[in-house]
Amino acid sequence: MTRPLIAIPARFSATTSALRYAAEVNARALVEAVYRAGGEPATIHPDPDPACVSARLSRFDGVLLPGGGDLDPRLYGASDAHEAVYDVDVTQDAFDLAVARHALGAGLPLLAVCRGLQAVNVALGGTLEQHMGSAGPGTEHRHLVHPVALLPGSVVARACGAEKVDASCYHHQRVDRLGSGLAVTARAVDGTVEAMELTSAVGWFAAVQWHPEDTAGDDPAAQGLFDALVAAAGS
């Protein structure tokens, strides 16, 4: 049986323990979750010229936009950057936005995780809150697992097979203004957007602010998101 081919844009890394120089990487747990779902994960190089995205993605059956550093705030109209903004890379940003636009426009199955969700929102004209900070209990979103209620019948709820999940979070930014055509399908107790989908999607699409790969190895609800992506890619 041929595994559906899932494109995962690489993340630039200044150092890695196994290599001498800078690297292009993806989280092992993320790759394993795709493979466990029956997909063939393929890390792809972020080309400085995003105009080639359509041709490059034509050979793939689905796309996974992973987590990573922050998007350049200028991409969503901010005049300056908060001091907490980190790891901005113009090549990474241009490529991720181009991948998001192409996948959504072409109906290519797409799962967007953490930064991936934020990239989709910006690609569709939305904005981000550059730094959430912490306003007390229930508002911290780094190194934390917290419950998230999912909208019944939503893409993410169907994929997870549940209406409530334990979300493993690591982010300091969140959606501010929602991008065109997007609908919120989950929020945290502090109002943070935790999942989105399109109101009129051409193909399968789900975006989550948390990191389902963190727990997918032993949490069927988290693994369900990767299973749904691969199933859509193989149909």
DOGUKE-558365 format. One record per residue (C-alpha): residue in one letter; x, y, z; residue number from 1. Coordinates in pm, whole numbers. Each point is the difference from the previous one (the first is absolute). Example, Ala and Ser with C-alpha at 12.3 -4.5 7.8 and 13.67 -1.06 7.14 Angstrom:
# DOGUKE-558365
 lolo     xx     yy     zz nuvo
    A   1230   -450    780    1
    S    137    344    -66    2
END
This chain:
# DOGUKE-558365
 lolo     xx     yy     zz nuvo
    M      0      0      0    1
    T    138    340    -98    2
    R      9    249    284    3
    P   -147    346    -72    4
    L    289    248    -31    5
    I    -20    281    258    6
    A    213    312    -48    7
    I    134    157    320    8
    P    191    329    -48    9
    A    333    -17    182   10
    R     88    226    292   11
    F    338    173      0   12
    S    212    -88    301   13
    A    321    183     91   14
    T    144   -309    170   15
    T    -83   -368     50   16
    S    173   -255    219   17
    A     73   -245   -281   18
    L    124    245   -266   19
    R    288    246     -8   20
    Y   -182    290   -162   21
    A   -346    153    -44   22
    A   -271   -246    -98   23
    E   -348    -35   -142   24
    V   -214   -203    237   25
    N   -343   -115    110   26
    A   -109   -134    337   27
    R     42   -377     19   28
    A   -336    -39    175   29
    L   -170    185   -286   30
    V    158   -217   -268   31
    E    -78   -317    196   32
    A   -365    100     40   33
    V    -37     35   -377   34
    Y    175   -332    -60   35
    R   -209   -172    268   36
    A   -310    126   -182   37
    G    116   -175   -317   38
    G    150    303   -172   39
    E    345     46   -151   40
    P    138    317    165   41
    A    235    204   -219   42
    T    185    305    129   43
    I     26    261   -275   44
    H    246    287    -34   45
    P   -141    354     38   46
    D     92    148   -338   47
    P     74    375      9   48
    D   -222     35   -308   49
    P   -353    -98    109   50
    A   -116     24   -364   51
    C    111   -363    -46   52
    V   -234   -130    272   53
    S   -279   -111   -233   54
    A    230   -216   -212   55
    R    179   -148    301   56
    L   -318    -91    185   57
    S   -161   -158   -306   58
    R    172   -332     81   59
    F   -135    -11    358   60
    D   -329   -133    134   61
    G    -18    220    309   62
    V    182    266    202   63
    L     83     44    366   64
    L    101    353    108   65
    P    192    -52    327   66
    G     89    218    296   67
    G    306    223     18   68
    G    114    354     67   69
    D   -202    317    -39   70
    L   -123    161   -320   71
    D    130    347    -85   72
    P   -261    237    149   73
    R     25    222   -309   74
    L   -176   -276   -192   75
    Y   -321     80    185   76
    G     38    376      4   77
    A    186     63    328   78
    S    236    298     -5   79
    D    242   -151    250   80
    A     75   -329    176   81
    H    -50    -86    367   82
    E    326    -83    177   83
    A   -124   -356     56   84
    V    -24    -75   -375   85
    Y    267   -257    -92   86
    D    154   -201   -286   87
    V   -151    207   -281   88
    D    125   -115   -341   89
    V   -122    171   -318   90
    T     58   -308   -218   91
    Q   -187   -227    241   92
    D   -287    247     21   93
    A    -35     49   -376   94
    F      5   -374    -62   95
    D   -248    -92    273   96
    L   -248    267   -112   97
    A     30   -112   -361   98
    V    -50   -365    100   99
    A   -308     90    206  100
    R   -156    202   -283  101
    H     68   -265   -260  102
    A   -124   -293    209  103
    L   -322    179     93  104
    G    -61    125   -352  105
    A     68   -336   -162  106
    G   -192   -204    255  107
    L    312   -190    103  108
    P    -63   -161    342  109
    L    168    221    259  110
    L     62    -32    374  111
    A    147    312    159  112
    V    160    -21    346  113
    C     88    291    233  114
    R    204    239   -221  115
    G   -172   -173   -289  116
    L   -339    120    125  117
    Q    139    351     37  118
    A    148    -12   -353  119
    V   -338   -100   -144  120
    N   -170    283    186  121
    V    251    256   -131  122
    A    -12   -148   -352  123
    L   -374     69     -1  124
    G     37    358    121  125
    G    -25    -54    375  126
    T    220    141    275  127
    L    177   -133    309  128
    E     46    118    356  129
    Q    379     20     16  130
    H     36    -97    366  131
    M   -272   -134    226  132
    G    191     22    325  133
    S   -178   -156    296  134
    A   -297    150    178  135
    G    -45   -266    266  136
    P   -133   -356     29  137
    G   -125   -143   -328  138
    T    189    248   -216  139
    E    344   -163    -27  140
    H     64   -183   -327  141
    R    360   -123     23  142
    H    106   -339    136  143
    L   -359    -74     92  144
    V   -269   -258    -70  145
    H   -351    136     42  146
    P   -352   -110    -98  147
    V   -156    147   -316  148
    A   -364    -38    -98  149
    L    -54    -61   -372  150
    L   -302    119   -195  151
    P   -224   -305    -53  152
    G     -5   -112   -361  153
    S    305    207    -94  154
    V    285   -141   -211  155
    V    228    -16    303  156
    A   -263   -165    221  157
    R    -67   -266   -263  158
    A    372    -61    -48  159
    C     62    -32    373  160
    G   -311   -207     56  161
    A    -74    215    303  162
    E   -147    332    105  163
    K    265     64    263  164
    V    376    -59    -19  165
    D    305     48    218  166
    A    209    246   -203  167
    S    378     13     36  168
    C     85    367    -52  169
    Y    316    195    -68  170
    H    -63    347   -145  171
    H     14    365    105  172
    Q   -201    144   -289  173
    R   -360    -52   -105  174
    V   -255    102   -260  175
    D   -122    357     33  176
    R   -215     82   -305  177
    L   -126   -308   -181  178
    G     99    -46   -364  179
    S   -255      4   -281  180
    G   -221   -308    -21  181
    L    122   -153    326  182
    A   -221   -121    284  183
    V    109    -68    359  184
    T    -77   -355    113  185
    A    173     -1    340  186
    R    111    252    262  187
    A    190    -21    327  188
    V   -157    132    320  189
    D    175    336    -52  190
    G   -148     37   -348  191
    T    310   -108   -193  192
    V    -91   -149   -338  193
    E    101   -367     19  194
    A   -141   -134   -329  195
    M   -125    136   -331  196
    E   -149   -124   -324  197
    L   -129    161   -320  198
    T   -368     82    -36  199
    S     11   -121   -362  200
    A    304   -228    -36  201
    V     88   -150   -338  202
    G    183   -290    163  203
    W     67   -137    349  204
    F    149    264    231  205
    A     50     37    374  206
    A    221    231    204  207
    V     82    -38    369  208
    Q    198    231    226  209
    W    126   -282    220  210
    H    255   -272    -82  211
    P   -188   -330    -47  212
    E    325   -177    -92  213
    D    115     36    362  214
    T   -257   -252    120  215
    A   -101   -182   -320  216
    G    200   -310     94  217
    D   -240    -88    281  218
    D   -301    227    -54  219
    P   -242   -120   -272  220
    A   -164    344    -19  221
    A    330    170    -82  222
    Q    101   -273   -245  223
    G   -341     36   -162  224
    L    100    332   -155  225
    F    286   -164   -187  226
    D   -215   -299    -89  227
    A   -260    234   -151  228
    L    261    190   -201  229
    V    146   -318   -147  230
    A   -345   -147    -67  231
    A    -99    315   -192  232
    A    332     -6   -187  233
    G    -58   -360   -104  234
    S   -358     41   -117  235
END
